[in-house]
Amino acid sequence: MSDSDTIAVSLSDGVLEVTLNRPERLNSFTESMHLALRAALNRAPSEARCVLLTGAGRGFCAGQDLGDRDPRKMDGPPDLGDTVRRLWAPLVRQIKALEMPVICAVNGVAAGAGSSLALNCDLTLAAQSARFIQSFSKVGLIPDTGGSWHLTRLLGAQRAMGLALTAQSLPAQQAADWGLIWQCLPDDALMTEARALARRFASGPTFGFAQTKRALQAAATNTLDAHLELEAELMKACGESADYAEGVGAFLDKRPAEFTGK
């Protein structure tokens, strides 16, 4: 498989579907795979209204390919801080900056940075057989790719610490019950449901979706007063949008809305 084949991309009905495509290595990341994924996501703002991320084969993603960071094959210890700053952190920021909804369909094991990657998406769906593993502690590392940030905010300190220190495998249903992910689905229904949701978002009021993402992301750090002002600012922009006018008109006319994302 060539480097360019490690990420598969398709575009249909306004949905950019991006598949991690290195199944023989559980879709673990090499440096070139990072660049290929970022190039695929760069297409989204001009070509799509929703992004769907998933994995090929029996796993979603096993994180970083440790074969590329093996100290035994190097002259000295690897600079993993550089790996985070140059590869993983820019990917996290790129996903968060996308204005359209980003859905992750976790088709199998999501371990290490692969688990963190799934949690960076706006809505995470998982197959019943999928598992989330904070495997960093097994090799003396910390949860990166935003993992330590998301785990604490989504689960609270005790559950975040327990998963991070024990590397316990968390079944998809338990992840959903705990509020770590949006939904756990039967294996054979995962992609059907994920694609249907992606098409629904792509045909929806995507201008308003973008403002909703801004509001929810800012809530983690805003004071209440600052957030009320942000809500007023974003609501003003939404009220001036063509999507709002179309939505209200369609509601009053009792007809399906035809949103343009403007």
WOMO-V713792 format. One record per residue. RES is the residue in three letters. PSI is psi in whole degrees, 0 to 359 (NA if undefined). OMEGA is omega as a letter, one per 30 degrees, with the letter a starting at -180 (none if undefined). Layout:
res=[RES RES]
psi=[PSI PSI]
omega=[OMEGA OMEGA]
This chain:
res=[MET SER ASP SER ASP THR ILE ALA VAL SER LEU SER ASP GLY VAL LEU GLU VAL THR LEU ASN ARG PRO GLU ARG LEU ASN SER PHE THR GLU SER MET HIS LEU ALA LEU ARG ALA ALA LEU ASN ARG ALA PRO SER GLU ALA ARG CYS VAL LEU LEU THR GLY ALA GLY ARG GLY PHE CYS ALA GLY GLN ASP LEU GLY ASP ARG ASP PRO ARG LYS MET ASP GLY PRO PRO ASP LEU GLY ASP THR VAL ARG ARG LEU TRP ALA PRO LEU VAL ARG GLN ILE LYS ALA LEU GLU MET PRO VAL ILE CYS ALA VAL ASN GLY VAL ALA ALA GLY ALA GLY SER SER LEU ALA LEU ASN CYS ASP LEU THR LEU ALA ALA GLN SER ALA ARG PHE ILE GLN SER PHE SER LYS VAL GLY LEU ILE PRO ASP THR GLY GLY SER TRP HIS LEU THR ARG LEU LEU GLY ALA GLN ARG ALA MET GLY LEU ALA LEU THR ALA GLN SER LEU PRO ALA GLN GLN ALA ALA ASP TRP GLY LEU ILE TRP GLN CYS LEU PRO ASP ASP ALA LEU MET THR GLU ALA ARG ALA LEU ALA ARG ARG PHE ALA SER GLY PRO THR PHE GLY PHE ALA GLN THR LYS ARG ALA LEU GLN ALA ALA ALA THR ASN THR LEU ASP ALA HIS LEU GLU LEU GLU ALA GLU LEU MET LYS ALA CYS GLY GLU SER ALA ASP TYR ALA GLU GLY VAL GLY ALA PHE LEU ASP LYS ARG PRO ALA GLU PHE THR GLY LYS]
psi=[130 163 323 344 355 348 121 137 137 153 124 135 35 5 123 107 122 123 124 121 59 58 332 343 29 35 30 150 135 171 318 329 321 310 323 321 317 324 321 315 333 339 336 311 327 344 343 167 0 148 136 119 132 184 155 150 209 356 157 300 133 16 217 138 106 343 334 351 37 112 334 340 11 161 337 183 146 151 89 337 321 321 318 310 323 332 301 314 317 326 316 312 323 316 314 331 344 131 336 161 140 116 139 128 103 106 352 207 138 108 149 228 340 322 316 320 316 322 345 344 161 318 129 121 149 147 152 325 355 156 149 124 119 79 1 319 339 339 21 29 176 157 119 198 36 5 313 331 310 318 314 317 327 328 341 165 317 310 322 314 318 314 320 320 325 341 29 139 123 113 152 319 321 322 320 317 326 349 15 326 169 316 142 132 155 145 316 355 350 302 326 313 319 318 323 318 319 317 322 314 318 332 3 188 79 338 313 324 318 319 326 318 317 315 314 325 324 339 335 335 345 149 165 315 317 325 325 322 320 318 319 318 314 323 323 314 318 318 336 359 155 328 320 314 318 318 316 316 317 320 313 328 355 52 161 140 149 91 149 351 20 NA]
omega=[l a a a a l l a l a a l l a l l a a l a l a a l a l l a l a a l l a l l l l l a l l a a a a a l l l l a l a l l a l l a l l a l a l l a a a a a a l l a l l a l l l l a a a a a l l l a l l a a l a l l l a l l a a a a l a l l l l l l l a l a a l a l a l a a a l l a l a a a l l l a l l l a a a a l a a a a a a a a a a l a a l a a a a l l a l a a l l l a a a l l a a l a l a a l a a l a a l l l l l l l a l a a a l l l a l l l l a a l a a a a a l l a l a l l l l l l a l l l l a l a l l l l l a l l a l a l a l l l l a l a a none]
